[in-house]
Amino acid sequence: NLRSVVFEGQMDAGATPTRQLPFVLKQARGHQSRLELTLGDQTALQIYNGKAGWKVRPFTNRTEVETMTSAELEQAAAAAEDDLDGPLVDAAQKGYKVALVGTSLVKGHAAYQLKVTAKNGNVRNLWLDGQSFVTLRIDGAPRTLDGRKHPVSVYYSDHHAEKGLTFAHEQETVVEHSKAAPTKLLISKVKINEPIDPAAFQKPDLPDAAPVGKAQ
């Protein structure tokens, strides 16, 4: 029974030129997530507890705890919608409808394209490898850039088994129809069902306008 996952690795920081920074992503049941991105002695945070969300952005000289905007909350909720498992596990119990669209190529791999419709009517497409059935691509949460929403595709590769569960150790996020460069996330360590302090998913206890140190 999957209760929590912690990923550690390197991810693109979105700077130009591209720079990869160490990250820790903690996820737990209840649509909870905490992302820690470290640069030197500073750590940026992005936290969502299933209802509310907060961020700390010391890299941009913002040293206070900020509440997520409505657009950021919408994006966080969409990203956490499947609650650890992905959209295909217990799809019927979640109220999802899954339909086979057809076959296509994903970066040279033959894949089955599936259409997943959530209870609220939101539709995502998902591509499974035609032989191993691991996920190769999925529609991500749309990004709002320049006042317009852009579709997002997330590509998965370098799959490995961890305690009987298969995880992609490389993810590439592409914002369609934009000048934004793809961002990569490389996972070096996966921890399954390790205890996570519930406080990790609440508003950070940081003094306003104070320097942000490395997260615990």
Residue pairs with C-beta under 8 A, 6 or more apart in sequence:
1 193
2 84
2 85
2 165
2 192
2 193
3 28
3 29
3 193
4 26
4 27
4 28
4 29
4 84
4 192
4 193
4 194
4 195
4 196
5 26
5 27
5 84
5 190
5 191
5 192
5 193
6 24
6 25
6 26
6 27
6 189
6 190
6 191
6 194
6 196
7 23
7 24
7 25
7 27
7 187
7 189
7 190
8 22
8 23
8 24
8 25
8 187
8 188
8 189
8 190
8 191
9 22
9 23
9 169
9 185
9 186
9 187
9 188
9 189
10 20
10 21
10 22
10 23
10 185
10 186
10 188
11 20
11 21
11 23
11 37
11 183
11 184
11 185
11 186
12 18
12 19
12 20
12 183
12 184
12 185
13 19
13 20
13 21
13 37
13 39
13 59
14 183
18 181
18 183
20 184
20 186
21 37
21 38
21 39
22 37
22 38
23 35
23 36
23 37
23 38
23 185
24 34
24 35
24 36
25 33
25 34
25 35
25 36
26 33
26 34
26 35
26 36
26 196
26 200
26 201
27 33
27 34
27 80
27 84
28 84
28 196
28 201
29 83
29 84
30 49
30 50
30 83
31 48
31 49
31 50
31 77
31 80
31 81
31 83
32 48
32 49
32 50
32 80
32 201
33 46
33 47
33 48
33 76
33 79
33 80
33 201
34 45
34 46
34 47
34 48
34 200
34 201
35 45
35 46
35 47
36 43
36 44
36 45
36 215
37 43
37 44
37 45
37 46
38 44
38 214
38 215
39 59
41 213
41 214
42 58
42 59
42 211
42 212
42 213
42 214
43 56
43 58
43 212
43 213
43 214
43 215
44 55
44 56
44 57
44 58
44 59
44 212
45 54
45 55
45 56
45 204
45 215
46 53
46 54
46 55
46 76
47 53
47 54
47 55
47 200
47 201
47 202
47 203
47 204
48 68
48 73
48 76
48 77
48 80
48 201
49 201
49 202
50 80
52 67
52 68
52 73
52 203
53 67
53 68
53 72
53 73
53 76
54 65
54 66
54 67
54 68
54 203
54 204
55 65
55 66
55 68
55 72
56 62
56 63
56 64
56 65
56 66
56 204
56 206
56 212
57 66
58 211
58 212
63 208
63 209
63 210
63 211
63 212
64 206
64 208
64 209
65 203
65 204
65 206
65 208
68 76
71 144
74 141
75 141
75 142
75 143
76 141
78 122
78 141
78 142
79 140
79 141
81 87
81 118
81 122
82 89
82 94
86 135
87 94
87 96
87 98
87 116
87 124
87 126
87 138
88 98
88 114
88 116
88 126
91 97
91 98
91 116
94 118
94 119
95 118
95 119
96 116
96 117
96 118
96 119
97 116
97 117
98 114
98 115
98 116
98 117
99 114
99 115
99 117
100 112
100 113
100 114
100 115
101 113
101 114
101 115
101 125
102 112
102 113
103 110
103 111
103 112
103 113
103 130
104 111
104 113
104 127
105 111
106 127
106 129
106 136
106 137
106 155
107 136
107 155
107 157
109 129
109 130
109 136
110 129
110 130
110 131
111 127
111 128
111 129
111 130
111 136
111 137
112 127
112 128
112 130
112 133
113 125
113 126
113 127
114 125
114 126
114 127
114 128
115 123
115 124
115 125
116 123
116 124
116 125
116 126
117 123
118 124
124 138
124 139
125 138
125 139
126 135
126 137
126 138
126 139
127 135
127 136
127 137
127 138
128 134
128 135
128 136
129 135
129 136
132 159
134 156
134 159
134 166
134 168
135 156
135 168
136 155
136 156
136 157
137 153
137 154
137 155
137 156
138 153
138 154
138 156
139 151
139 152
139 153
139 154
140 152
140 153
140 154
140 173
141 152
142 149
142 150
142 151
142 152
143 149
143 150
143 152
143 175
143 178
143 180
144 150
145 175
145 178
145 180
150 175
150 176
150 177
150 178
151 175
151 176
151 177
152 173
152 174
152 175
152 176
153 173
153 174
153 176
154 171
154 172
154 173
154 174
155 171
155 172
155 173
155 174
156 168
156 170
156 171
157 168
157 169
157 170
157 172
158 168
158 169
158 170
159 166
159 167
159 168
159 169
160 166
160 167
160 169
161 167
162 190
162 192
163 192
165 192
167 187
167 190
168 187
169 186
169 187
169 188
169 190
170 184
170 185
170 186
170 187
171 184
171 185
171 187
172 182
172 183
172 184
172 185
173 182
173 183
173 184
173 185
174 182
175 182
206 212
